[in-house]
Structures are given as C-alpha cells and as structure tokens.
Amino acid sequence: MALFHHGGMRPTGVRRLSAVIAAGVMMVAAVLTAPRPAVADTPWLSVSDDGYVSISIPAASIEANVGQVSEVMVEGNFGPSFAWAEYGLTRRGDVWWGALGPLKPGLYSYQITGDDTKVLKDPTNATSVASKPLWSTFIVPGDSARLLADAPQGQGGKVETLTYRTKKKERSALVWTPPRYSAKGAKAYPVLFLRSGEGQSATDWLDLGRAKQILDNLSIQGAMEPMVVVISDGDGPDDEKELKDLRKAAEDKYRVLRDPAHQAIAGVSEGGTRALRATLANPGQFAYVGSFSGLLTDGVDRANAKAVNRTVTLVRLYTGNVTDPAYNATVRLTRALDRAGVRYEFDGVNPDAGANWNAWQENLIDFVPRLFRTVPDHGPSAGHGRLKGEFKPPLPGTNPTPFLTEDGFVTFETTTDFTNAKHVTLWANVAPGGSWLRIPMSREGDRWRVTMGPLDPWFYYYQVIVDRVGVKDTSNPTKVTSEPTWSTFLIPGERSRLLSDVPAGQGGKIESLTYRSTVANQDRTALVWTPPGYDAGRAEPYPVLYLQHGSGQSYTDWVEMGRAKQILDHEFLDGKLVPMVVVMGNGNVSDFTKELLDNIVPAARAHYNVSGDPSRQALAGLSMGGVQTLGVLKAYPGRFAYVAAFSAWFGDGAGVDVEAVNRGTAMLRLYVGDQTDFVQPFFMGSLTTLNDLGIRYEFDGVTPGPHGWDVWQKNLIDLAPRLFRR
C-alpha cells in the first residue's frame, strides 16, 4: 500500500518516508492520532444512506473486553455473494478504524473479533440475533431492501410463541398472524409452515430472515393472501409424527384451514430438504412446497408422480449460485423430477447470493405471494439464470491456481503445507471498490479451499493468511516484487479490457534503466515504457511522463500492480494516447525532488529520446508519490507543464508562487478515492487551500474505491490520454 496501510493491511517491513513528505505525514498523523473520547453510546458502526459503513472502535473498549490484541476484524456477510468475510481495521491512536462500501442494499450481520479468536458483540448496537449472541445487524437502505424495513407502527401482523408437545418433549415455534387476524372470527386462514435449517433457530427467520417485516409489508401492499405462518427451528420436526404434532398444535390454537389445499410448507437448507421430502414422499399433505437451498437430490418416486401432480399445486425450487451447496443438489433434483415426471417450477439461479439469509429473504418474498391464489407468472425471478450443470472445481493439486470460471467464480486452494493450521483465510481486494477482505477457507483433505464470486472483470491481488501470517500462493506464477507474499490474477471482460495484455507484438516495451543516485549513493533502477514504433533517432524528442509509486512500494509496482503497460498499450492502440515515454523511478529517498531533477530526469534524457522542454514533460504519482509530485510543483513551478496527484494532498500554501504555478502549468489534475480512501478528508482540505490561493486545477471527482490500485489504475486510465494535448 501507499503511505499508510488500509483495511488492516500489515506492513511487510520498516518503510522509510521521504524527507520531502515528512511534514505532510506528521500533519496527517497528528489528526489521526488525536485523542478521541471513548463514549460508551457512541456508535462503533455507522451506515450512510448510500451504503458506506464507517467503523471506529475505541481501543480501550477492545482491551477491556478481550484483552490486548494485535489485530481487530469486523466479521460479517460483506463478501461476494454475501459470503461471510473478515474486514481488518487499522489502529489509529486510540481507535481501530475502517470504512467499507458501498454495500448493496440489504441486511448485514457482524461481530468484532481480535486475533482470530477473541469475539466481542458491539455494545453500541441495540440489535441482536438470539441464536448468535455476539452478532449485531444493520440495514443498508435501498429500493431492493424496502420489504426488509419495519412496517409503520400498528399496521403489521403479530408474532407469538406456540408451545406444543411431541415425543414427550415440549417444543416451541413462532407464529405470525396477519394484520386484523381474529381468533374468534368466522374466517379461517390458510397456513404456511416455514422451517429453518439444521442447527438454526426459529428466531433466525426473524432476526436474520426479516420474516416479520417481509410478511408485514407484503400484507400491507396486498401482495399476499392473508395467512398464518408457523416458524419452526432446524432441530425441530424431522419425521412425520413430529410434523403432525406441530400441525395439530397450530390448528388447535389458531383459526387455520385444515385441508391440504390450504396448507403450505417451505424451508431453508436442510429445512427445505425436509419440506420436499414431506411433500414428495407423502403427497396429499401440502398443496404448496418451497425449497430454499434445499439439499434433496433423489428420493423422487416415479410411482408418486401422479399423486404429487394431482394434489400439489406448486413445487418451487430455489438456489443460490455455485457457492451455494444446494447448487449441485438442485441440478440433480431437477433431473430426478424430470425423470419422474413431477411438475415443478424453478426460480432460476440467484447470481448474487449463495446459501445465506440474503438469498432466503428473496426466496420468501417470491414464494409467499404465490400461495393460495392464482398467479400469472411461473418463471424465474428477474435476473436469475439457468442451471448450467454441476459445478466441479479442478481436482486438488491442479496447477496453476487460482481456477477461474467464465462467469467470474474463482477457486483458491493451498498446498499441503498447512494441514495442521487452525485458521486460514484468503485476503484479496474483493470488497466493493477494491477494499481488502479475508474470506475463510475450509479444510478439504490435506488442503484448504474456497470458491468465491462472482467477481467483476478486473485485476485482483491476494495472499493466504495462515494463523495470522501472510503466505504466498506458490502455485500461482505471478509475483509482486515489493510484496513477496502477494499473487495476482485477471478476470477478463469489457470492464477489465484496458488491464489485459494486448496481442503479442502489438504493445510497447518495458525496459530497465539503471542510473546513479547521488541522494541514496547507490545505483538504482527505473522501468521505462516506450510506445509501439518508438524511434530513438526521431528528430522531435518524445514527450515524457515521470510516474511515481507510493510508500512501501517501488519502481516495479506500476507495472506489476498498476498494470501501467497494459493501460498504455491499449490506449495507444485505441488512438487515445499521444506517443510518449513513461519513466517509473524509485521514489524511496530522503530528497525526492533532488533525486528526480538531478538523477532520474538526466538518466532518462541520456538513454531515451525524450524532451527536456517543460511543456513536453509530465509528473504524476500516487499517495506518497503524489505528495512528492505536488512538492516538486511548489518548489519548481513550471518545470513540468502537466502535473497529477492520485490520493494525495497539497499541504499548506506557505511560500508557493501562485502566479508561477498557474503560468507554468498547463494542467494540474487531482484524483482521490471515495469514503474508503483515508486520504479523502485531507485531499478535500487541499482543494480549499488551492481555491484560497487561486491555483487553477482540475478535480476528476471521486473515484469509486479505497486507497489502493483499483483507484489508481482508473486514475491513470483517465490521465494518460489528457497529456500533451494543450
């Protein structure tokens, strides 16, 4: 990373910062480490209307509850397809801090974890999950989550506890009755028996499934038939006798219709399997059945097909994408139903969710309006796809890794070196905008594996964390020189086209330039991109861009991480780029301005046909390199006509020759990431400084993403075609 480590990323060694930016670093550090009151009721986590989550946890609170820790994570369903993931926080003075987003609208659950094992509930969040006492929840608002919101006071239904006996044991279920339900009226209601999965509680349908809110809102909208919904836990009725006892208890206490035509059953995971088994193996009990990520694969008796088709009005199947264990089960079940001749409906593959409550909320929203009424639509939900056959990752030990599918699912696995590890995660820039998340891996034999996705077409980088130690994926041949434990991969597609390799022989060249550094007193190296058709003897020297990296990085990073070669190659071939030479030097020195002007620039001019005319020279950098770039602008206005800074700040305006800056600068263009880029507040302060000074600049607007390469790649894509055109 650059200058500071974001999202819990740990430095790989002690990094020296340039003296040129020391004042800027001290200014930022002073702001970030200023004492903050640890007010007990100050929310640790806040959510903006546009889905950004800000986290600030007093270190004293962590220590008081779980003791001293070296790492703090917020674990929650933040990952691709709402998978459970760990988001690392950064220690800043007396707080652990982080920002994540934008998250998709929906319900999120989370807990605070220190050093992998020390778990703490957020005491500033009043929400709770009965079956998971350390979890809290929050909602990201949005149109797709509107049915998850609480209904207006007094307009919703009621939830009660139903106690009943079965097999000489007392059990309980939850019962939702619709608005205006009357136990004494003449009207009897149809009933839905809704089951949780194995190991889940009936309360999960309320705390995580938002069943009450969904049913309330559907009722208010008139989108469902008035019905009673009986919710049982995953360890409840399993055989016909227990289910019969639950049905009898509900029928005895509530005004529900007892005939099968007015009874439905559905469930999640193993609860869906049991619902299917109860209906298909013993047709005539329920007229409607829904399986939400159910795992039934066979057991469909051809002899029962006629009875099922005669007595069951609706069999509807739901599954998430290939990260859902029910995906392959659903493939097999549909084949079995087809062979048996059983009529059923398939909601289609949910492309954006796996086996989790975010998917099952959608399933409930789709299923309930289909019950006890005639509906015209029997097809899949909007945006859902077809089953494409079973998902079968490569066999263990297949190289190279990771394994990519055409639709953006990626499978990672470790070698056999970590068989005895306790906690293994995959750490990658897979959060919205490119923030880093740790996705838990599962032990499979003597290896650890995880499949995640779908990932958007883009460039990704990752490492494996084994018991809190970063490890290189040695099965991946890619490398990052400045971060030896990192590996990379590209998801192809139109969105990532500019980051992909151009056809062989059509792009420019990357060469190493060795130069003597009088500042570091050693020979150093820069990487130089020359455009296709570069002519060392051309009469007119080429314009030149000096492109700088950030702190903790080096001259190799713009090529290995920033995809500078691919970006420049594509934009040149697309006709968007003025033919230029790009020099990527080493900025890790005590005096960058001297290093640049006395060493890097003279070496580039000596070895390449590049211009020394200020109007044909550009300087840009990211984070620390951006601060260095702006430092050169302030100290030597007009030396470079084109100047750009990515995720950096200007500092104060003391001693700046504003007239010289405006006169000598054809373009000063500034970039910054969104709320997850920790530099943004200081960047915005810089804009005020520039405005007050009267310095002309261009601001590209906020680039979606954090303080990371996902942002800086986009910045270079925007900047390069603008150079040397004025």
Summary of the structure (lengths in Angstrom):
residues: 726
radius of gyration: 30.1
end to end distance: 33.1
largest distance: 97.6
contacts: 2552
relative contact order: 0.10
helix: 28%
strand: 26%
